[in-house]
Amino acid sequence: MPNLPTALLDRFAAGELIAVIAQDAASKEVLMMAWMSEESLNLTLKTKQATYWSRTRNSLWVKGESSGHYQEVISLTYDCDGDCILLQVNQTGAACHTGERTCFHTEISLA
């Protein structure tokens, strides 16, 4: 198991969740945003399956466990502040619970 960066460990120790962006490894399309706890990050690293923390269910959530729309994790990087993780994934099926390929499918007009 890799050692987690101090910036992430400090946030987990403070009881924080870390924001996570899932991006398609091939197309670079942004698929979704979710949250990770230290436990979900460790499970993701161990299994290579995206595992998140559901704030609504207050529990671990393996992406695709009920839908079959799994995310195989190809790589993980974190930002300079240690408060966001970028997952590069191979997405099976839709990433969004609405059935859309990506959760970012509703545009806000700039007009």
C-alpha positions in Angstrom: 0.0 0.0 0.0 1.5 3.4 -1.0 2.1 6.0 1.7 -0.4 8.7 1.4 0.8 12.3 1.1 0.9 14.3 4.4 -1.4 17.0 2.9 -4.1 14.3 2.5 -3.5 12.6 5.8 -3.7 15.9 7.6 -7.1 16.6 6.1 -8.4 13.1 6.9 -7.1 13.5 10.5 -9.1 16.7 10.8 -12.2 14.7 9.8 -12.5 16.1 6.3 -13.6 14.4 3.2 -11.6 14.9 0.0 -13.3 16.1 -3.2 -12.6 13.7 -6.1 -13.0 14.3 -9.8 -13.3 11.2 -12.1 -12.1 11.7 -15.6 -12.2 9.2 -18.5 -8.6 8.1 -19.0 -8.9 7.9 -22.8 -11.1 10.9 -23.8 -10.2 13.1 -20.8 -14.0 13.8 -20.4 -14.9 14.9 -16.8 -17.4 12.2 -15.6 -18.3 13.1 -12.1 -17.4 14.5 -8.7 -17.7 12.6 -5.4 -16.1 12.5 -2.0 -13.5 10.2 -0.4 -12.6 9.3 3.1 -9.3 7.8 4.1 -10.9 4.4 4.1 -12.4 4.8 0.6 -9.1 6.1 -0.7 -7.3 3.1 0.7 -9.9 0.7 -0.7 -9.6 2.4 -4.1 -5.8 2.0 -4.0 -6.1 -1.7 -3.0 -8.8 -2.8 -5.4 -8.3 -0.3 -8.3 -12.1 0.2 -8.3 -13.3 3.7 -7.5 -14.7 3.6 -4.0 -16.2 6.8 -2.6 -17.8 8.1 0.6 -21.6 8.7 0.2 -22.5 11.7 2.3 -26.2 11.0 1.8 -25.9 7.3 2.9 -23.1 8.0 5.3 -21.3 4.9 4.1 -18.7 3.6 1.6 -19.9 3.3 -2.0 -18.2 1.3 -4.7 -19.0 3.0 -8.0 -21.0 0.5 -10.1 -21.9 -1.9 -7.2 -25.6 -1.6 -7.8 -25.6 -0.3 -11.4 -22.8 -2.3 -13.0 -21.3 1.0 -14.2 -17.9 0.5 -12.6 -14.8 2.8 -12.7 -11.5 1.0 -13.1 -8.9 3.3 -11.7 -5.9 3.9 -14.0 -4.1 6.7 -12.0 -4.6 9.0 -9.1 -3.1 12.5 -8.7 -3.8 15.2 -6.1 -3.8 19.0 -6.3 -1.2 21.4 -4.9 -3.4 22.1 -1.8 -4.0 18.4 -1.0 -7.8 19.0 -1.0 -8.8 17.4 -4.3 -8.0 14.1 -6.1 -8.2 13.4 -9.8 -8.9 9.8 -10.8 -8.2 8.7 -14.4 -10.7 5.8 -14.9 -12.0 3.4 -17.5 -15.7 3.9 -17.2 -18.1 1.0 -17.8 -21.5 2.4 -18.8 -22.9 5.7 -17.6 -21.1 7.7 -14.8 -24.2 9.6 -13.8 -27.1 8.1 -11.8 -29.5 9.6 -14.3 -28.1 7.4 -17.1 -26.0 10.1 -18.7 -22.4 9.4 -19.7 -21.3 12.3 -17.5 -22.8 14.1 -14.5 -21.9 17.4 -16.2 -24.5 17.5 -18.9 -26.6 20.5 -18.0 -25.2 23.8 -19.2 -25.7 27.2 -17.4 -26.2 29.9 -20.0 -23.7 32.8 -19.9 -26.2 35.1 -21.5 
